[in-house]
Amino acid sequence: MSLLQISEPGQAAAPHQQRLAAGIDLGTTNSLVATVRSGTADTLPDHEGRHLLPSVVRFTEDAVIVGEEAKSAAADDPLSTVSSVKRLIGRGLNDIARLGARLPYEFAQEDTAVPRIRTRRGDVSPVEVSAEILEVLARRAESVLGGELSGVVITVPAYFDEVQRQATKDAARLAGLEVLRLLNEPTAAALAYGLDKDADGIHAVYDLGGGTFDISILHLRRGVFEVLATGGDSALGGDDLDRVVARWIMEQAGIEDDASHAVQRRLLGAACAAKEALSTADRVPLHLALPNGHRWEGELDRTTFDDLIDPLISKTVAACRRCLRDAGLRSAEVKDVVMVGGSTRVPRVRERVGELFGTVPLVDIDPDRVVAIGAALQADVLVGNKGADEMLLLDVIPLSLGLETMGGLVEKIVPRNTTIPVARAQEFTTFKDGQTAMSLHVLQGERELVSDCRSLARFELRGIPPMVAGAARILVSFEVDADGLLSVTAVEKSSGVKAQVEVKPSYGLTDAEIERMLRDSMANAGEDLEARRLREQQVEAHRAIEALRAALAADGDALLDASERRRVEDALVHLELTAGGEDPNAIKLATEELEKTCGFYVERRMNRGILAAMAGQKVEEFE
Amino acid sequence: MLDFSQNYFALFGLPMRYRVNGSLLAERYRVLQGTLHPDRFAAAGDREKRLSLQASAHVNQAYQTLRDPLERARYLVSLHLDGSADEKEATRDMGFLMEQMELREALSGVKDRPDPHIAVGDILDRLSGQADALVQGLEDLLDQPSAQDLEAARELVRKLQFVSKCRVEAEDLEAELDELS
């Protein structure tokens, strides 16, 4: 039942068969949506022609405002206007405190791991704020494309950890979007460049955004993008450049550290404007209204600015070196380096990256838009609008995954830069005689001590038959899917009694919480949860039906005998009839039933695919 | 469906021996992932997605194993010995062990050297040299190995393990130096 619909060369599928898909770059400062139309990917403007949507959400008593309008209100209404929420998503209050950034918000002190920002519309989590941004972009795409999106690709920093990825996916779910894939931002950028030109070889992507930094090194070969290594800092970006400049201004102007939220916002605004001006000018005048009513006049020149930001750039250069080492390459082997993210407009950044790689950085595609464009290309392939042979992305996990062992140490199960999807298992045993339960602690990070890594999940395996210490064989399996998301299973093997538990790390937001938010948001929009569920199941059912039909037409005769075909078609008809009804559960069941019935057919098709693919290879076996 | 029971060499259509044609391996890896990767099934049913995830992860694991000289050696030896190879044993070659200890000492003294970067670089060069020699030895032994060849290969695997571990430490140190500079 493969859904990859391949049309004949030069003959595009009929317009009504084209699935609508979009790529979304959910950025710290700005967000964008792009889509492929008539074979070309481009970002979509709002009705006033603006492509960039400021990632700023303002919560008033009676409305949620997203974008430019919210941004301009930020200085006047700092507490209820949330910007740079990407720096908060998937983080706990402790992490946020550790980031060192002084955030101009008030956080609700609750017993949950998820920070909630106190606004005039009530307390909101970063996931909800992100969902608002996603929804605006999805509506924009739907109004331009004239139909409902069947799926989106959302980009995340390559260096985002498990928790941050899951939170981003939760935000999409809250916004009612089907996520085809979470795509790493540098990989998306490489895609946008790689399809543009004939570019086989090793490429580096340096992505310095508003709040995150990524470096990825890829090997591109005949349409296959293989990420060799990735690295970065998920809390370093243009915001930090603004902050050092703001700090400098405070010193120069004699502003105290305890300035009000509004003054801080103004300072950051002035710093950001100065930074941007210095991308072209050599010096920039500064005017600032001081809290005491006076005005301050000053000037910032390029050299001073460069000195201020150099330590931050050095951090990115060190990450690049580490990434090169992980990839087993020297900088001279990198053919070119692609610049992504608004902060790469800073001349000093380009200069130092150029020095490191010994080449002039590529800036051909607008660094603000390149990620969204890459995401749109990937979305188009994933929904099946493009032929399957066109391209393939092989990405890696950015941070090692492991388990806590005796003494508070971490045993790495999947090392960083392992290609995904990946499944790895390791055996553990009991510590005491007669031990019947074992507690497992899943961690992410590079350090040896549990306390230095990020805790992802804790769970207990119970029902281990009592044995002497060391006799039990507990197999713990880690599986990371193509979105970079982890699930963990533990099984006791020696006894034949299977004690088994499966966890998907869930952080802060529980399924119940998401469900509640979903209900709330739909109640606000006057939508009905049941109606939505029915529609989702119907979409799912039609997808399965269409896919199976296409498969039967392609190779049903070759792979199925008459009775098998009858069985498959019976299940197909059954689902079609059920999908016409109004019971979402029945449709769900029938869809699952169809998949079960077709299991053998799916396997045969996959097998045939492998044989066909490898057939052209065998000749060279004994070279 | 992908036959999970066949060995990794058969999976890539390669002869079962230590010397592997790297570009052929990479090419076939791409061919298999081109058919099996979850991106090819992003819009498919859950069952198909599940199958694709398993198959693609299996191919990644196989590729990872055959690509890495140490992993490949371990895997091939265990194939020949029907999975009974136990590499927990350490080598008893005193000369080799002395050399390793000396390298480790040099490594721990690197930070006090006038140019630590160059000092680490030298150690890494020496380790690469050792690894290359061991890999060469494995290539010779593991073509069509006799029981004796396999025993000898196991000893080389143990040594290669040492060298690899030391290399990781040297690389970590180099990264640390980079971060300081």
Interface residues (C-beta under 8 A of the other chain):
Chain A: M1 S2 L3 L4 R19 S150 G151 L180 R181 R221 R222 V224 E226 A318 R321 R322 R325 Q378 V381 L382 V383 G384 A388 D389 L392 L393 L394 T418 T419 I420 P421 V422 A423 R424 E479 D481 A482 R543 A544 A547 T591 E592 L594 E595 K596 C598 G599 V602 E603 R604 M606 N607 G609 I610 A612 A613 M614 Q617 K618 E620 E621 F622 E623
Chain B: M1 L2 G13 L14 P15 N21 L24 E27 R28 R30 V31 L32 Q33 G34 T35 L36 H37 P38 D39 R40 F41 A42 A43 A44 G45 D46 R47 E48 L51 S52 L53 Q54 A55 S56 A57 H58 N60 Q61 Y63 Q64 E171 E174 A175 D178 E179 S181
